[in-house]
Amino acid sequence: QAYLDVILDSEKFATAGICETCQCEESSFRCTTCTGDHSWCRPCLLKSHQSLPFHKIQFWNGKCFEDDALSAQGFIWYMGHGGKSCPCYGDGQSHLDQDSSVIIVHSSGVFTHNVSWCRCPGSHHEHHLQLLQAGLFPASITRPRTAFTFEVLDHYLIDALECKTSAMSFFEKIRRLTNNAFPDAVPDRYRELMRVSRLWRDLKNRKWFGFGHDVEAPPSAGDLALFCPSRPQPGINMPVVWEQKWLVMRRFVVDGNFTAQHMNMRQPQLDVFLSDGLGYMVTDTDYQAHLASATESKERSSCSNHRAVNAANTNRSNLRATGVGATACARHGCFVPHCIVDFQKGERQVFFHLFNPDYSICNAIKHAAGNIDNSLIIYDVGCQWSLNFDQRVDNCPGLALPDNTEIVAAVGKFHLSAHKLACFARYSLNFIQGAGQIDGEILETLWAPFNKISPTARSMSQAHRQEILDDHMCNSNWKKLVRIVKTLLRKYKRANKGIEDTRVPFEELTGSLDVIKVRAWEKDEEKAMKERGDHLNIYQLKIDKAPTMAEMRLKLTESEYADTGRSGSISWLIDGINIEDSQYVLPKDASAVQRAAVQVKRQKLAARISKFHEIADAMTEGIEVHAGTEHMDDIRFCTADVVEEVREATDIEDVLEDIDEEVSAEAMGIWMPSSVPRNEALALGLHTLQAEELELRKGQANDCLEKLRQALGHKAIIYRQHFRSADSTWTGTRSKQEALRCRIKIEKCVRRYQRARSSMQRLGANEDTLRTIYQDIQPHQLSVDKEVTEENRYGQGSDRLAWFWRVNNGHDTEEDVWMDEFYRVNWLKAKARWQRWEEELRLVQHEMGWTVSWFKYRMGEWDQRYQQATKPGHQAYAHRQVLLWGRFALDAKNSFKDKMIVVT
């Protein structure tokens, strides 16, 4: 209440009485813009506000204050003499004429003022130039009736860039600030704001990039655009010749944004371009000529999951452009000048030859190319784009590349998970020399702010939309520039930690391996980095899967008599394992028919167990052994309740079929060599049988893991193809039933695997083998959502997958081919991770030096303009820019001290 009382108390006339200035007239006015409590008479009010035309005044009517205007009290804005009248007006001559009333839009409101024009000889007699000298931008040239202050235009541009405010919303705000009760009474100057803001933006860009000084040469393609200060640019921030090609390689990321659409214009012939091709968007006439010369050829993708491109290829007749394609610096996310193109039919290459991105990429490679020949192009459909790129460049007159250009294509780490496995090694950034720690997805983060302006720009004229996109891209690059020092320092710290985390594990792994094998792998890696292509397949396993139980059985059967002096032991052990797999707790509350069928199956199984034990007596030559082993299944993987749900949802025959597979004599224990403790087996002469069972158990575990992977894959397909596309309740229900059946199969595989692993432990399997190859399975590892159903999942590295996806098992002997392959791939990947971090550190150190040199280069450019300028205003602005870029350079140099590498 105290706050409210103070606020209400401000409505009174606190200083009513005599005018505080002349001390003779009664005061009736106050100013709400001025600080403090003041009161003036009319003459003193006008005198005190002669240089404050945008202050808001109020008049005291005896009971309250009413809003008033300076112009209503006789205020005259004199042009050209610092607020004083022009001496060329004679005594008694009126300063006002029919052209005197001007509506002026300011950041605090819309004002109408009477303007007295200067008539001095030699002065600008054009009224629009006198307004410019007063800090007012005229809405027209011949007879200006409306003007905008420089301040309000700057406010609008900043609001548009930071708050994504449209011109309509901004001007509505100004109208409400003028008269919140009756905004319609305020003159509408929305159209004038649209036109003047375009001119103001263009003039400021030309001033900022030095074309107010360099008047002899007009700006060319991309000259009104800012680029990355950390990117190597020969002759600007680095020497013209550089020996280490991987270090200065151009690194670009390409992507499309299908939110940035543009509607067809009703009268395109009336459109006026102010800076066509001078910023980030390409020159329209040249681009249209390129598209006209390109021949469409439908070409289906040989890879998978390019659904964004599929959707974008949908024909939309009301759109002139379905989106935009951009090329940016992959290291820091700065848009490349003169490289932004419009899409007509999506990305037009995966299915229509990517002529749009081709144009953008060629322009990016040519930008400040110097003597740099190597380019890394990261594109989410890079596997398809790169196939015939050279051919398209040769066949299309609108495309051109510098001589000796070498291109390496890659796919961003986020998108690579949606590609086929064959794309991983060939297009992964992990296996590209010079890639450092680029993720290839930085352009995705830049689209978010652009999506906020897309609805506004969608219906603009083509030229206006181009200017808006150019302005926002320049603003994005500017914000990257002012934060580049902090960004590089953060990357420097991260790179040092990455090296520390990857070097030691790699060295430990190398030290534990055969030196001869490591040397051979090093040669393969060196060849792959140099020649790439199919040589990159060294990063993929060459053995499809580990030996199965059937293969183990064949191998052991061939040698069983020679090892044990008796035959049939392998078949007997296999039979015991199969009996174990048949033992399973029956579902609860089975029907009478089901129980009868189960009882018959149970009797047959009991007979099999009895016969198995009779053979066991012969195999052990009558040795008295312990009772059989009863496996206790993990309740987390028991699906009795799920089976019951399936029973209720299906017919009797389906349930009986399931029970037929899993029926068991629950109370009977199965005696196997693994039932005997390891230390006793040697004394009883059962060590050979145990060795045979151990090999078979490994094959059983391998079979279970393979079936588990297949069942998880089937479940993923159900979730992806059926749940997502279910168009009815019936379809959804059937999909749920299929998913439940998959869950039963998955848990059945896990239980069988756990039995095999438990037996391997009792049989004395090597602890390292159980810890690294045959690991325990946890319930959370059975999720497939992030592996297949969410194809956008970031992170393709095998260390992010459940262990049974990346380890297919193998023998624990050092001469095993599978283990050699397993260690080879893991060693190569460990080395690649370490090398990329080493590259990252060197890149960051050189980028620090390139950044400082770039700032100094800009400072030198403006210093030269300062020296050549002849007009005081031109000299002052040029020197101000010298100080600005000098401060950037000094700050970067001090921050990068003892860290950066500078090569001159």
N, C-alpha and C positions, 0 to 999 in steps of 0.2 A: 504493500500500500504506500509505503514511503516513496518508492521509485515512481509509482503512478502519480502521486501528488506533485513530485518535482517536475515530471513531464507535463502535467496539466498546468502547472504554474507558469510554464514558458509561454502559454497562450496570452498572458496579460501584457499590457504595455508597461514594461518595467521602468522605462526612462521617459515617460510622458512629460511634456512640458516644453521648455525652450530648446531650440536646436543646439546640439552640442558643438557645432562648427561656428556658426555666426553669432550665437548667443543673443539673438534678437527676435527671430521669427519663431512661431509656434511649430513644434515638430509634429509630423503626421506620418512619417515613413520609417520603415526599418528594412534591413536586408537580411534574409535568412542564410545567405551564402557567406557573408562576412562573419568573422569570429568575434564573439563578444556581443554585449547589448549596446546598440547604437540607435540614435534617433536623429532624423534630419528634417529640415524643411525641404521643399521641392528644389530650389536653386542649389542648395548645398548637396542634396542627394545626387543631382546630375553632375556637379563638379567633382565629387568624390568618386564617382563611378565612370568617369570619362574613359578610362582605360580598362574598365571591368564590364564589358557589355553583356556578359553571360551570367551576371549575378541576378538572383531572383528577389524582387522587392515586394513588400506588402504595405497596404494603406490602412490606417486606423480610422474606422468610421464612427468612433465614439463608443462602440460596444465590443467590437472584435476586429481582428485584422482580416482584410480581403486581399487576395492575390492581385497584383498589378504588374505592369510591364514598364520598363524604362522608356520604350518608344512612345508609350501613351502619355508620358510626362514631358515629352519634348526632346528626348535624347537623340542626338545626331552623331553618326559614326563618320568621322572625317578620314578620308583616305590620303595616305602619302606624307603626313606631317606629324606623326607620333601622337595622334589624338587631337591635334589642333587644326583649325580651319585653314584651307588653302588661301594664301595671300592674293591670289589672282582674282578672287571674288571681290567686287567693288563694295563700297559702303552701301548698305541697304539692299544689296542684291541677294536674292534668295539662294540658299545653298541646296534647295530641294527642287526636283523636277519630276517628270513622269517616270523616270527610270530610277528614282531614289529608293523605293521600297524593295527590300531584299529579304527573303526568308532564309534564315541561316540555321542549319542543323548542327547542334553541339552535343557533346556527350551528356550534358545535363538537361537537354530539352530542345524544343524547336522555338526559335525566336524570330520575330519580325522587327527589322531595324530600318531606320531612314539613313541612307548612305549619301554622303557628300563627296563627289568625285573630284579628284585633283585635276587642275587645269594648267599646271605649270609647264612652260616650254621645255621640251626635252624629256618630259616624263612620259610614261606609258599612258596614252590617251585611251587605249582599249580598256574597257572596264574589267574584263576578265583577268587581265594581267595585274591591275591594281588590287583585285581581290586576292590573287595569288601572293602578292607582296605582303598583304595583311594576314597571311596564314589561312586564307579561305579558298577552297577549291570550287570554282564555278561549275554549275551543272550544264551550262551552255556557253557559247563564245560570243555571239553577236549581241544579244541583250540579256545578260544573266539576271534572272529573277530569283534563283535559288543557289545557295552555296553551302558547302560542308566544311567545317573546321578540320584542319589536319589532325587534330586530336581525336575527333570522333571517327575519322577514317582509320586511324591507327587502332582505336579501340575495337572497331568492327573487325579488322583483320585479325587481331589477337583473339577476339571472341570466337571467330570462325575457326581458327587453328586449334585453340585449346578446348573450347566448349562446344565446337561443331555447331555454332549458332547460325541459323539461316538468316538471310537479309530481311525476310518478312518478320521473323521473331525479334531481331535486333531493333528494327524500326518501331515495332509495336511497343517495345520497352521504352524507347525514346518518347513516344506519344504519351504513354502513361506517366512518365516522369514529368511531362509538361502539364498534363491535365488528367489526373487519374479518374475524375468523376465523369468528364465528357471527352474521352479520347478522340471521338469522331470530329470534335470541333477543331482539332489540331490539323494543319495542312498535311495531306498525304504526299510524302516524297519518297515512297518505296522504290518506284521505278528509277528515279533519279539516283538513289543510293546504289542500285544495282549497276548502273552505267558508270557512275563516278568511281565506285570502288574498284572496278576493273581497270580504269585508267590509272588510279592511284597505285594499285598493285604493280602495274607494268612500269610506271615511272620509278617507283622505289627499287624495283629489281634492277633496272638499268643503272640507277645511281649506285646501288650497292656493288654491282659487278664492274664498275668503273667506266661505263659507257657514257657517262656525263663528261668524262675527261677524254676518253679515247673516241673522239667524234669522227675521226677520219675513216675508221673501219667499223661498219655496223656489226652487231652481234650475229654470229653464225650458229649452226646447229649445236645446241647444248651449252651455249655460252652463258645463258642466264640460269645456270644450275650449279649447285654446290656438290662436291664429291668427297669421298673418304680421304682424310689426311694421312691415314696409316697405310693406305695401299701404295705399293711401289710404283712410282711414276717417273720413268727415265727423264733426266734433264730438269726435273722439278724438285724431287726430294731424294733422289739417288743418282749415281753416275749413269751415263748412257749405256755403258757396257758392264755386265755383271756375269761372273763365271758360274756361280751356283744357281742353276736354272730352277731347281725345286723351291728355292727360297723366295724367288721373285715371281713365281708362277701366278698368273691371274686366277683368282678364285671367285667364281660367280655362282649364285644360286638363282634358279629360274622358277617362277610359279605363276599361276593364274588366279584371278579373283573374279568369280562369277556373280558377286553381289554388285559390283560396279557396272551395272548395265546402263544403256543409254537408249532412249526412245527415238523413233524416227521423227524428224523435224517436219513441220508442215510447210515451211518456206525456207529451205536451206540456202537458197540463193541470197537471202538477206543477211546471212551470218557474216560477221566481221571478225577476223583473227587479228589479235594484237601481237602475239608472240608464238606463232605456229612453228613448232620444232625447235624453239630456242631454249626450252627447258628440258623436261624429262620425257614428255610425249614426243613421238616422232613426227616429222613433217607430214602432214596429211596427204598432200599431192603425191609425194614420192612413195608413200606407203600404199596408197590406192593403186598406183601404177604397178607396184610389186605384186599386189594381190591379183590384179588383172592378168599379169603375165604368168602367174602360177597355175598349174593344171591340177585339178583335183583328181586324186586317185584313191579310191577307198581301199584301205588296207587294215585288215583286222589285227588286233593285238595278239602277239604270240605269248604275252605274259598275262597275268590275271589281276582282277580286282581293281581296274581303273574305272570305278563306277562314277567318280566325280566327273570324269571326262565324258562318260556315257550320258550322264544327265545334262551336261553342258552342251552336248551336240544336238539337243532337242531344238527343232526349228521354232523360232518365235518371230512371227512375221511383223509384230509391232515394234521390234527392237532393231535399232541400227547397230548396236554392239551388245553382245551377250556377256561381256566382261572385259577385263584388261589382263594383259600379260606383262610381267615385269622381270627385269634382271637387276640383281643387287649384289653388292660386295658380300661374299659369304663369310668373311671374317667379322665384320662389324655391322652389316645390315644397312649400308648406305645405297640408295637407289643410284643406278648408273645413268648419267645424263643421256638424253636422246635415245632411250631404249624401251619406253613404255608403249605398248601397242594395244589396239582394240581387237577383241575376238569377235568373229562373226558366227562361227559354228563351233563353239567350245574351243578346245586346244587344237583342234583341226589337224592333228598329226597322228595321234594314236589311231584315228579312223579316217582322217582327211589330210594327211601330210601336214605336219606342224609348220606351215608357212608363216604363221603369226609369230610363234616363238623363235623360229629361224631368223627372222628379221631382227628381232630384239637381241638375240645372242650375237649375231654378226656385228651389229652396231656396238655392243658392249666390248667385244674383243678388239675392235678398231679404236675404241676410245683410249687415248693416251697410251697407245700400245708401245711405242718406242721400239726397242730391240728385244722385247719379251716375246718368245715364241710359244711357250707352253701355257695352256689354259685348262683349268679344272671347271667343268660345267656340272652343277648339281641340279638335278631335275627329278621330280617325283615319278616321271615316266621316262627317265633317262635310258632305260634298257631298250625302249622302242625308238625314242628320238634319235639315238646315236647310230642306229643301224644303217640308214641311207643318207645321213646328213651331208657327207662329202658330195654325194651324187646330186642331191638337191641344190647345193651351192653351185655346182658346175652347170646345172641345167637351167637355173633361174637367173636372169639378168639383174634382178633387184638385190641379189645376195653377193657379197664379196668378203674375202678374208685377206689379211696380210700374208705375204709370202712366208713359207716355212712354219705356218701355224700348226701346232700339234695339240690335239684336244683329248682330254681324258674325261669320260662320262662317269657320273656317279649318281646314286640315289640317296636322298636324305635318310638318316637313321630312323626317323619316325615312320616314313612311308615304306621303307624296305621290308618291314615285317609283313606287308600285304602282297609282296611279290613272291614268285616261285622261288624255291630253294636254290635253283640254279643261278639266280640273280645275285645271291648273297655275296659270294666270293668275288665275282667280277665287278660288281658295282658298289661294294661296301667301302665307305670312307676309312674303315679300319685298315684297309690293305692298299692304300694309295700313298706313295711317297710324297711328302710335302703337304698332306692334308691337315696335319696337326690334329687339333681337337675340334674341328668343325663338325657340327651336327647336321648342317644342310637344311635346317628348318627355320632359320632366323627370319626368312621372309614371311612365314606364317604369322609371326608375332606382329609384323608391321601392318597386316591387313585389318587387324581389329579396329584401330581408329578410323581407317578408311571406310569401313562398313557403316560407320555412323553418319558419314556425309553422302553415302551412295543414294539414299532416298531423295535427298535434295538435288544432287547433281544429275539424277536420272532424267529429269524433264528439262534440264537447261539446254541452251543452244550448244552445238558442238564446240565452238570456240570458247564459250564461257566455261563449259565443263573441263576443257583442256587446261585452262588457266587455273581452275580450282584444284585439279589434281596436281598440276605442277607446283602450286603454292604449298600444298600439304606435303608433298614429297620433299621439297626444299626445306620446309620446316622440320620434317623428320630427320633429314641429314644434318641440319643445324644443331638440333638437340643431341645427336650422336657426337657431333664435333665438340660441343662445349663439355661433354662428359667423357671425352676420349681418354683423358689422363687417368681418371678414376677407373675407367674400364680396363686399361692396359695394366695398371697396378694390380687390380684384382686378378686378371689373367696371369700375371707374373707369379703371384702367390699361389694360385691354383696349379700352375704348371710345375712349380717346384715340389709341391705336395704329390702331384701325380707321378713324377719321376721317382720320388722316394717310395711310393706305394707299389710301383711296378718293377723297378730295377732289381730289388732284392729277391722277390719271388722268382723272377726270370733267371737270375744268376744261380739261385739254389736249384732250380729245375735243371739248368744246363749242367751243373756240377754232378748231378745224380745220373746223367745219361752217358751212353757210350760216345766217346769223342769222335770216333769214325762216323757214326750215324749223324751226329750233330754237324760235322763238316759237310756231309752230303746234303743235309737239309738246308744249310746255309747257301750252298750252290743253287739249289732249287729256288730258294727265296730270292736270290740275286737275279736269277734269270726271269722269274715272275715279275719282279719290279721293273725290269728293263723292257721285256717284250709283252707282258700282260696277256690279254686274250685267254686262251685255253690254259696257259701256264698258271693262271691264278687258281686253278682247280686243286692246287696243292693244299689249299686251306679247307678242303672238304675231305671227308673220310672216303676212302676208296673201297672199303669192305662194307657191303650193304648191311649185313647183320651177322651176329655171332652164331656159332654152331648151335643147331637145334638139338632137341632130345633125340630125334630120329638119327641125326648125324652122329651123335655121341654113341647111340646104340650100335650103329653099323661099325664104327671104329672099334668099340670095345668087343663086339662079337667076333671080329676078325682076329683079335689077339687074346680072347679069354682063355682058350684051352692052353695056350703056351704059358700064360701067367699063373693059372690056378691048377692045371692038370685035370680040370673037369669042365664040361660044357653045360649050357642051359642056365647058368647063374644070371646072365644079363636078362633073359626073358623072364626069369622068376622075379628079379628086382623090378622090372618094368611093370609086371602084373601087380606087385605090391603097391607101387606108386599110383597105378590106376585105381586100385581098390580104395586107397586113401582119398583120392579125388571124388569118389562116389559117396563118401560118408558126409552127411550133412543133416542138421536138425530139421525136422519136418515142420511145415507151417502149422500154426495153431488153428483149432476149430475147423479141421478139414471135414468135409461132408462124408456120409456113409460110403458112398461110391468111391470117393477118393481114398478113404482109409482101407477099403478092401483091395484096391489096386496097389496101394503102398505096401500092404502086408505081403502080397505075392512077391513084389520086388525085394522086400526085406529078406524073405526066405531064400531067394536066389542068391542074394549077396552074402548071406551067412554061409551058404554052401561054398561059395568062392573063397571066403576067408578060411574056412576049415581046410579046403584043399590046398590053399596057399601055405598054411602052417605045416601040412604033411610034407610038402616039398621042402620046406625050411629045415625039417629034421634031417632030410637027406643031404641038403647043402651044407649043414653044419656038422654032418657025420655024428649025429646023436648027442652033440654037446648040450648040456643043460644050460638054458639061457633064461634071461629075465622075461617077464611078461611084456607084451607088446606095448607100443607107445600110443597113447590116446592124445591126439592133437586138440588143443584148446584154441578154438578160433577167436580172434579179436572181435568183441561184440560191436566195435565201431564199424565193422564191415559185414555184419550179419543183417540180412534183409528179410527176416521172417515177416515183419509187418508189411514191407513192400510187396512181398510175394502174396500176402493176404489181399492187398489192394488190387493186385493184378488178377487174383482169383475172382474177386467180385466184379471186375471190369471185363472179364473174358468168359468164354464158355468152358465147359468141363474138359473138353478135349485139349484145349490149350494148356490148362493147369496140369492135366495128367502128363502131358508131354514134358512140361518143366520138371515135374516130380520124377518122371522117368529118368531124367538126366542127373538128378541130385539125390535120389533115394539112397538110404544107407542103413546098415545095422549099427545104430548109434552107440550101443554099449560095448561093442567089441573092439579090442585093441589089436593093432596090426604089428606083428613083430618084423622088424627090419634090422639089418646090421647096425643102423644108427641107433637102435634101442639099447645097444651095449655101450657102456662108457669106453672112451678111447683107450684108457690105460688097461682095461680088462680085455679088450679085443685082441691086443697083441699077444697076451698070454693064452687066449683061447684059439689063436690061429685064424681070427676073423679079419685081420687087417687087410687082406686082399679084397674080400667082399666089401669092406668099408670103403676102400679106394675106388672100387667100381661104382658103388652107390654114390660116392661123392661126385664123380664125373657125371652120372645120370642126373643127380640133383641140380648140377649146374645147367645141364641141358633143359631140365624142367623149369628152372628159374628163367632161363632165356626165353623159352616158349611162353611162359606166363607174361613176361614183360612185353613181348611182341604182341600178344593178344590184348594186353592192357592198352597199348598204344593204339591198336586198331579200334578197340571199343571206345576209347576216348575220342578218337577222330570221328567215329560214327555219331557219337553224342553231339559233338560240335556241329556236324552237318545238320543234325535234326534241329538244333537251336538256331542255326543260321538260316536254313532254307525253309523250315516249316513254321517255327514260332514267329519269325519276323514277317512271313508272308501269309500267315493264317488269316483267311478272309471270312471265316465262319466259326461258330462254336464247335461244330462237329470236327472241323479240321484241327482246331486247337486241342480238343479232347484227344483225338487220335495221336497228335504229336506228343502230348503228355504221356500217353501209354507207351509210345515208342521210347521216350526218354526214360521211363521207369524200367523198361526191359534192358536198356543199355546200362542203367545203374546196377541191375542185378548181375549182368555179365561182368561189369567192372569190378564189383566187390568179390565176385567169384574168383576172378583172376588174382586179386590181391590175396585172398585167403590161401589159394594154392601156392602162390609165391611165398607167403609167410611160412607155410609148412615146409617148402623146399629149403628156405633159408634157415629155419630152425634145425632141420636135419643136417644141413651143412655145418652149422655151429657144433653140433654134437659129434660130427665126423671129423672135426679138427681142421676145418678149412682155415686158410691163412687169414689172420686178423686184418691185414691190409686189404686183402681181397674183399672181405665183408664190409670194410669201412669205405672203400673207394668205388667198388664195382657193384656188389650186391648189398645195397644199403637198405635200411628200413623204410617202408612207405608210410607216410602220414596222410590223414584224410584231406588236409588242405592242398596236398600235391595232386589231387585227382581233379582239380578244377580245370576246365578247358576254356572258360570264358575269355581269358586274356590271351590265349594262344591262337584261337581261330575265330571265335565269334566277334571279338573286338579287333578287327584287322588294323585299326589305327594305333594299336598299342605301341608306345615308345619303348625302344630297346629290343634289339634283335640278338644280342649276345647270348651265347649258350649258357652262361653262368646265371642267367635269369630264369631259365627253364627248370622244371623239376628234373632231378638227376636221371631218371629213367628215360627222358627224352634225349639226353646228350651222351649217355653211356649205354652201349649195346652189349656190354659184358665182354669177357675174354678170359683167356687162361692166365694163371698166375706164374707161368714160366717165362723167363726172360726172352726165349727164342720164339715166342708166339707171334705170329704175323699180325693178329689183331691188336695186341698190346703195342707193338711197334708203331702201328698206324695211329693208335690212340695217342701215344706220347708225341708222335711227329706233329699231329695237328695241334695239340695243346701247346707244344713248344713254339710252333710258328705263330700262333695267336698271342702267346705271352710275349714274344719278341715284338710283334706288331704293336701291341698295346704300349710297350715301353718306348719303342721308336717314335710313335705318334706323340708321346708326351715330351720326348727329347726335342722333336721338331717344334712342338708348341712353344717351348721355352725359347728356342732360338728365334722363332718367328716373332714372339712378343718383344724380345730384346731389340731386334732390328726394326720392328714397328715403332718402338719408342723413338729410335733415331730418325726414322722416316717422318714421324709426326713433327718433331722439332724442326726438321729441315723444311717441311711443308709450310709451317707457320712462318719461318724466316723468309721463304720464297714469297709468300703473300705480303709480308711486310716490305720486302724489296720492291715488289710491283707497285705498291702505293707510294713508296718513297720516290720512285721514278716519276710517278704521276705528279707528286708534290713538286718535284724539281722542274717539271715541264709546264706546270699550271701558271697561267698569267693572271687569272681573276682571283681576287681575295677569297671569295666563297669557295671556289674550287680548291684553293690552297689549304684553307682551313679544314675542309672535309677530308682531303687526302691525308693531312697530317694526323687528323683524328683516327683514321684507319691505320696509319703507321703505328700509333700508340696502342691501338686495340690488338693488332696481330703481334706486336712486340711483347705485349703482356702475356698473350697466349704462349708465345715461344719461351719466355722466361719462366713462366709457371711450369710448363712441361719439362724444361731442362732441369730445373731444381728438383722436381718430383722424381725424375728418372735418373738422378745422379747415381753413379756406380752400378747402374742396372742396364742402361741402353748400350747398343752397339752402333757406332756411327762410322760409315764408310764413305770417304770422299773421293 
